[in-house]
């Protein structure tokens, strides 16, 4: 296993934490896990873990406020 990849235990902990804090995006989730001592993973790794489980919602482009003239 590459050194930058999360272990199965870390993945489980991150997914539990994500379920508990469902309103947080991956970056905020990653730093909260570090602050609370849950896991020490980068935001990119947290994003990959969430994406594997289909817990990442696609970004939506904002619609224009005014119609084009």
HELIX and SHEET records of a PDB file:
HELIX    1   1 UNK A    8  UNK A   20  1                                  13    
HELIX    2   2 UNK A   26  UNK A   35  1                                  10    
HELIX    3   3 UNK A   43  UNK A   52  1                                  10    
END                                                                             
